[in-house]
Amino acid sequence: MNTQVNSSPSRWQTLADQVLSGYQITHEEGLEILNSSDDELLDLLAATFRIRQNAFGKQVQLYYLKNAKSGLCPEDCGYCSQARGSKAEIPKYRMLNEEKLLDGAKAADEAKAGTYCIVASGRGPTDKEVDHVASVVEKIKSSYDLRICCCLGLLNEDQAKRLQQAGVNRINHNLNTSREYYEKICTTHTYEDRLQTLKVARDAGMELCSGLIVGMGETPEDIVDATFELRELETKSIPVNFLNSIDGTSLEAVDELDPRYCLKALCLFRMAHPNTEIRIAGGREVNLRSMQAMGLYAANSMFVSDYLTTKGQAAEADYEMIADLGFEVIVSGHEMKATDAAPELAAQSESY
């Protein structure tokens, strides 16, 4: 019997060596990652982890999300339970008042999240809504050591400047998919509209947070195209969402993901963005399932607690998962044991 062990590096270890030396992967190599055999998955993850560890060690950044305005949206994004035409049973309410947004900041701080995300449904905010959010952000900044990320829809220059002046660190506006596939998931605004909002946010002096949703019927080529578009934008943070098919949405019947493909997608983003924060975002619980922890070998951040209109994994389970990996939560640049995080978090979906 031949027991000789092949000690030569695999193609993924070789690619990781190249990336660590400053190489940028090609479109073809991105496709190879997504289309790779499941038999190669552990080796792909091991190679990807070397890149993640080089930039971020074993650190994990936590994000806490507040749905500041729910439903009532005129846009027709097919994946969204809050979209026009959606029959999903969700809470519907207008912009939360100051007290509730401040409560969210308190919950984020107690959860040891480094970033508090304020998200509002709609095509874009009114000037009055921007002033309201800006006023609340100023109060948050005076009370908590939190970074603020806002996701409010399409922004104009004046609105972006107002948010930046109030202390908003980052604007989230996801590309969601490739330029070519975009009209298949939304017809009420364009891919260029989204790019314009990212430009406006950057010009105002805020960092960019932008990612995509995997599993909406797109091809691997679409995912790689979006990956490379985000590289051109030099986004500071990339949330990788996995479609959570919600009853009542136009994509309710789409269910094409398995945990292994989700992990390959995370590896693609880390290989293509070696020094960028990669976040395991919405849909991780229902798509990665028992393999959630493995996602952190590629990603270095995640949401804690709930999402916009869907429940997330219990915070205690997230803290335990991070600790079991031997990883550490980072709060304001300082390490803490995941088990030190707050045991209870406030509920997300609140209405007036």
C-alpha positions as CSV (number, residue, x, y, z in Angstrom):
1,M,0.0,0.0,0.0
2,N,1.3,3.4,-0.9
3,T,1.4,5.6,2.2
4,Q,3.5,8.4,0.7
5,V,2.2,11.8,1.7
6,N,2.1,14.6,-1.0
7,S,3.9,17.5,0.7
8,S,3.7,19.9,-2.2
9,P,1.4,22.9,-1.6
10,S,-2.1,22.8,-3.0
11,R,-3.3,25.3,-5.6
12,W,-5.1,27.2,-2.8
13,Q,-2.0,27.4,-0.6
14,T,-0.1,28.6,-3.6
15,L,-2.7,31.2,-4.4
16,A,-2.7,32.3,-0.7
17,D,1.1,32.7,-0.9
18,Q,0.7,35.0,-3.9
19,V,-2.1,37.1,-2.3
20,L,0.1,37.5,0.8
21,S,2.8,38.8,-1.5
22,G,0.5,41.5,-2.9
23,Y,-1.0,39.6,-5.8
24,Q,-4.6,40.4,-6.9
25,I,-6.6,37.4,-7.9
26,T,-8.1,37.3,-11.4
27,H,-11.7,36.9,-12.5
28,E,-10.9,33.4,-13.6
29,E,-9.4,32.5,-10.3
30,G,-12.4,33.9,-8.5
31,L,-14.6,31.5,-10.6
32,E,-12.3,28.6,-9.8
33,I,-12.9,29.3,-6.1
34,L,-16.7,29.3,-6.4
35,N,-16.7,26.3,-8.7
36,S,-14.2,24.2,-6.7
37,S,-14.9,20.7,-5.5
38,D,-16.4,20.2,-2.1
39,D,-13.4,17.8,-1.5
40,E,-11.1,20.9,-1.6
41,L,-13.2,23.0,0.9
42,L,-11.1,22.4,4.0
43,D,-7.9,23.2,2.1
44,L,-9.5,26.3,0.6
45,L,-10.6,27.4,4.1
46,A,-7.1,26.7,5.5
47,A,-5.5,28.8,2.8
48,T,-8.0,31.6,3.2
49,F,-7.5,31.7,6.9
50,R,-3.8,32.4,6.4
51,I,-4.8,35.6,4.6
52,R,-7.5,36.5,7.2
53,Q,-5.0,35.9,10.1
54,N,-2.3,38.0,8.4
55,A,-4.6,41.1,8.4
56,F,-6.9,40.5,11.4
57,G,-5.4,37.8,13.5
58,K,-8.1,36.0,15.4
59,Q,-10.1,39.2,16.0
60,V,-13.9,39.4,15.4
61,Q,-15.7,42.7,15.1
62,L,-19.4,42.7,16.1
63,Y,-22.1,44.8,14.6
64,Y,-25.5,45.6,16.1
65,L,-28.4,46.6,13.8
66,K,-31.4,48.7,14.4
67,N,-34.4,48.7,12.1
68,A,-35.2,52.4,12.4
69,K,-38.0,52.4,9.8
70,S,-39.8,49.3,8.7
71,G,-41.8,48.5,5.6
72,L,-43.7,51.2,3.7
73,C,-41.1,51.1,0.9
74,P,-41.9,52.1,-2.7
75,E,-39.0,50.1,-4.2
76,D,-39.5,46.6,-5.6
77,C,-36.4,44.8,-4.6
78,G,-37.3,41.2,-5.0
79,Y,-35.4,39.8,-2.0
80,C,-36.9,42.3,0.6
81,S,-39.8,41.7,2.9
82,Q,-40.3,45.5,3.1
83,A,-40.5,46.1,-0.6
84,R,-43.5,47.3,-2.5
85,G,-45.7,44.3,-3.4
86,S,-44.3,42.1,-0.6
87,K,-47.0,40.2,1.3
88,A,-44.6,39.3,4.1
89,E,-46.0,39.8,7.6
90,I,-43.6,42.3,9.1
91,P,-43.8,45.2,11.5
92,K,-44.5,48.5,9.6
93,Y,-43.6,51.8,11.2
94,R,-42.2,55.2,10.4
95,M,-38.9,56.5,11.7
96,L,-38.3,55.6,15.3
97,N,-38.1,58.4,17.8
98,E,-34.9,59.5,19.6
99,E,-35.5,57.4,22.7
100,K,-35.8,54.1,20.7
101,L,-32.7,54.9,18.6
102,L,-30.8,55.7,21.8
103,D,-32.0,52.5,23.3
104,G,-30.5,50.7,20.3
105,A,-27.2,52.4,20.9
106,K,-27.3,51.3,24.6
107,A,-28.0,47.7,23.5
108,A,-25.1,47.8,21.0
109,D,-22.8,49.0,23.7
110,E,-23.9,46.3,26.1
111,A,-23.5,43.7,23.3
112,K,-19.9,44.8,22.9
113,A,-20.5,45.7,19.3
114,G,-18.0,48.2,17.9
115,T,-20.5,49.5,15.3
116,Y,-24.1,50.5,15.6
117,C,-26.0,50.3,12.3
118,I,-29.0,52.5,11.8
119,V,-31.1,51.2,8.9
120,A,-34.3,52.7,7.4
121,S,-36.5,51.4,4.6
122,G,-37.5,53.5,1.6
123,R,-36.0,54.8,-1.6
124,G,-34.1,57.5,0.4
125,P,-34.6,59.7,3.4
126,T,-36.3,63.0,3.6
127,D,-34.2,66.0,4.8
128,K,-36.3,65.9,8.0
129,E,-35.4,62.2,8.6
130,V,-31.7,63.0,7.9
131,D,-31.8,65.8,10.5
132,H,-33.5,63.5,13.0
133,V,-30.9,60.7,12.5
134,A,-28.0,63.2,12.6
135,S,-29.3,64.7,15.9
136,V,-29.5,61.2,17.5
137,V,-26.0,60.3,16.2
138,E,-24.6,63.4,17.9
139,K,-26.1,62.3,21.2
140,I,-24.9,58.7,20.7
141,K,-21.3,60.0,20.1
142,S,-21.4,62.0,23.3
143,S,-22.4,59.0,25.3
144,Y,-20.9,55.8,23.7
145,D,-17.6,54.8,22.1
146,L,-19.4,53.4,19.1
147,R,-18.8,53.7,15.4
148,I,-22.0,54.6,13.5
149,C,-23.0,53.1,10.1
150,C,-26.1,54.4,8.4
151,C,-28.1,52.7,5.7
152,L,-30.8,55.1,4.7
153,G,-31.2,54.5,0.9
154,L,-30.3,56.9,-1.8
155,L,-28.6,60.1,-0.6
156,N,-27.9,63.5,-2.1
157,E,-24.8,65.5,-1.4
158,D,-26.3,67.8,1.3
159,Q,-27.7,64.8,3.2
160,A,-24.4,63.0,3.1
161,K,-22.6,66.1,4.4
162,R,-25.1,66.5,7.3
163,L,-24.6,62.9,8.4
164,Q,-20.8,63.1,8.2
165,Q,-20.8,66.3,10.2
166,A,-23.0,64.6,12.9
167,G,-20.4,61.9,13.3
168,V,-21.5,59.1,11.0
169,N,-18.4,57.1,10.2
170,R,-19.7,54.9,7.4
171,I,-22.5,54.6,4.9
172,N,-23.8,51.2,3.9
173,H,-25.4,50.9,0.5
174,N,-25.1,47.4,-0.9
175,L,-24.6,46.7,-4.6
176,N,-26.4,43.4,-3.9
177,T,-25.4,41.8,-7.2
178,S,-23.7,42.4,-10.5
179,R,-24.4,45.3,-12.8
180,E,-25.7,42.8,-15.4
181,Y,-28.1,41.0,-13.0
182,Y,-29.4,44.0,-11.1
183,E,-32.5,44.7,-13.2
184,K,-33.6,41.1,-12.5
185,I,-34.0,41.9,-8.8
186,C,-35.1,45.6,-8.9
187,T,-36.7,47.9,-11.5
188,T,-37.5,51.0,-9.5
189,H,-33.9,52.2,-9.3
190,T,-30.7,51.3,-11.1
191,Y,-27.3,50.0,-10.3
192,E,-25.9,53.4,-11.3
193,D,-28.2,55.0,-8.6
194,R,-26.5,52.9,-6.0
195,L,-23.0,53.7,-7.2
196,Q,-23.9,57.4,-7.1
197,T,-24.9,57.2,-3.5
198,L,-21.6,55.5,-2.6
199,K,-19.8,58.2,-4.5
200,V,-21.7,60.9,-2.6
201,A,-20.9,59.3,0.7
202,R,-17.2,59.0,-0.1
203,D,-17.0,62.6,-1.3
204,A,-18.6,63.7,2.0
205,G,-15.7,62.0,3.9
206,M,-17.4,58.8,5.1
207,E,-16.2,55.2,4.7
208,L,-18.0,52.9,2.4
209,C,-19.7,49.7,3.4
210,S,-21.1,47.7,0.5
211,G,-21.7,44.1,-0.2
212,L,-24.1,41.7,-1.9
213,I,-26.6,39.0,-1.5
214,V,-25.6,35.5,-2.6
215,G,-28.3,33.1,-3.8
216,M,-30.8,35.2,-5.7
217,G,-30.6,33.2,-8.9
218,E,-27.4,34.9,-10.1
219,T,-24.5,33.0,-11.7
220,P,-21.0,32.6,-10.2
221,E,-19.9,35.1,-12.8
222,D,-22.3,37.7,-11.3
223,I,-20.8,37.1,-7.8
224,V,-17.2,37.5,-9.1
225,D,-18.2,40.6,-11.1
226,A,-19.7,42.2,-8.0
227,T,-16.6,41.2,-6.0
228,F,-14.3,43.0,-8.4
229,E,-16.6,46.1,-8.6
230,L,-16.3,46.4,-4.8
231,R,-12.5,46.2,-5.2
232,E,-12.6,49.1,-7.6
233,L,-14.7,51.1,-5.0
234,E,-12.2,50.4,-2.3
235,T,-14.9,49.6,0.2
236,K,-13.8,49.4,3.8
237,S,-16.3,46.8,4.8
238,I,-18.1,44.1,2.8
239,P,-21.2,42.4,4.2
240,V,-21.8,39.1,2.5
241,N,-25.5,38.2,2.8
242,F,-27.1,34.9,1.9
243,L,-30.6,35.0,0.7
244,N,-33.1,34.1,3.4
245,S,-36.2,33.4,1.2
246,I,-39.1,35.1,3.0
247,D,-42.7,34.1,2.3
248,G,-44.5,36.8,0.5
249,T,-41.5,38.2,-1.4
250,S,-41.0,37.6,-5.1
251,L,-38.0,35.4,-4.3
252,E,-39.8,33.3,-1.8
253,A,-39.4,30.1,-3.9
254,V,-35.6,30.6,-4.5
255,D,-33.7,28.2,-2.3
256,E,-30.5,27.2,-4.0
257,L,-27.7,27.6,-1.4
258,D,-25.9,25.0,0.6
259,P,-23.4,25.7,3.4
260,R,-20.4,24.7,1.4
261,Y,-21.1,27.1,-1.5
262,C,-21.6,29.9,1.1
263,L,-18.2,29.2,2.6
264,K,-16.6,29.3,-0.9
265,A,-18.2,32.7,-1.5
266,L,-16.7,34.0,1.8
267,C,-13.3,32.6,0.7
268,L,-13.7,34.4,-2.6
269,F,-14.2,37.7,-0.9
270,R,-11.3,37.2,1.4
271,M,-9.0,36.2,-1.4
272,A,-10.1,39.2,-3.5
273,H,-10.0,41.6,-0.5
274,P,-7.2,40.4,1.8
275,N,-7.2,43.5,4.0
276,T,-10.8,44.5,4.0
277,E,-13.3,43.8,6.7
278,I,-15.5,40.9,5.5
279,R,-18.7,40.4,7.4
280,I,-21.0,37.3,7.6
281,A,-24.3,39.1,7.3
282,G,-28.0,38.3,6.8
283,G,-29.0,34.7,6.2
284,R,-26.0,33.0,7.8
285,E,-28.1,31.0,10.3
286,V,-30.4,29.5,7.7
287,N,-27.8,28.9,5.0
288,L,-24.5,28.1,6.8
289,R,-26.4,26.3,9.6
290,S,-24.1,24.0,11.5
291,M,-21.1,25.4,9.5
292,Q,-21.5,29.0,10.7
293,A,-18.3,28.9,12.8
294,M,-16.2,27.9,9.7
295,G,-17.2,31.2,8.1
296,L,-15.1,33.1,10.5
297,Y,-12.0,31.5,9.0
298,A,-12.6,33.8,6.1
299,A,-14.7,36.6,7.6
300,N,-13.6,38.8,10.5
301,S,-16.9,40.4,11.5
302,M,-20.6,39.5,12.0
303,F,-23.9,40.9,13.2
304,V,-24.9,40.0,16.7
305,S,-28.6,39.6,17.6
306,D,-31.4,40.2,15.0
307,Y,-31.6,41.6,11.5
308,L,-34.1,43.9,9.9
309,T,-37.3,41.7,9.9
310,T,-35.8,38.3,10.7
311,K,-34.5,36.8,13.9
312,G,-30.8,36.0,14.3
313,Q,-29.1,33.4,16.4
314,A,-29.1,34.1,20.1
315,A,-26.3,36.4,21.1
316,E,-25.1,33.9,23.7
317,A,-24.6,31.3,21.0
318,D,-22.6,33.8,18.9
319,Y,-20.3,34.6,21.8
320,E,-19.8,30.8,22.6
321,M,-19.1,30.1,18.9
322,I,-16.4,32.8,18.8
323,A,-14.9,31.6,22.1
324,D,-14.9,28.0,20.9
325,L,-12.9,29.0,17.8
326,G,-10.3,30.5,20.1
327,F,-11.1,33.9,18.5
328,E,-11.6,37.2,20.4
329,V,-14.1,40.0,20.1
330,I,-12.6,43.4,19.5
331,V,-14.2,46.4,21.0
332,S,-12.8,49.9,20.2
333,G,-9.5,48.3,19.2
334,H,-9.2,46.3,22.4
335,E,-9.5,42.5,22.8
336,M,-12.1,41.0,25.1
337,K,-13.1,37.5,25.8
338,A,-16.3,36.6,23.9
339,T,-17.7,35.2,27.1
340,D,-17.4,38.7,28.7
341,A,-20.1,40.0,26.4
342,A,-23.5,41.0,27.7
343,P,-25.7,37.9,28.3
344,E,-29.0,39.6,27.2
345,L,-29.8,41.9,24.4
346,A,-32.8,44.1,23.7
347,A,-35.2,42.9,21.0
348,Q,-34.8,44.5,17.6
349,S,-38.1,44.9,15.9
350,E,-39.9,47.7,17.7
351,S,-42.7,50.0,16.6
352,Y,-44.4,53.0,18.1
